[in-house]
Amino acid sequence: SILTPRQTITKSGEPAEIVTKGRHDPCVGIRAVPVGEAMMACVILDHILLHRGQIGENRGKIG
């Protein structure tokens, strides 16, 4: 893979360059929330459908 130097600063505030190897996603924290919400929605809907399948009733609408 091509290594691209990035601009950063040191702990003392001086400009520096950094080169990282491998796959690094700088916005993993931003992407984690929607992924977690989507996973939770799938789990909840799955349990609603399992419950509906066991009870055999159709009470209201999903969604």
ABEGO torsion letter per residue (X at the ends): XBBBBBBBBBAAGBBBBBBBBEBBBAAAAAAAAAAAAAAAAAAAAAAAAAAAAAAGBBBEBBX
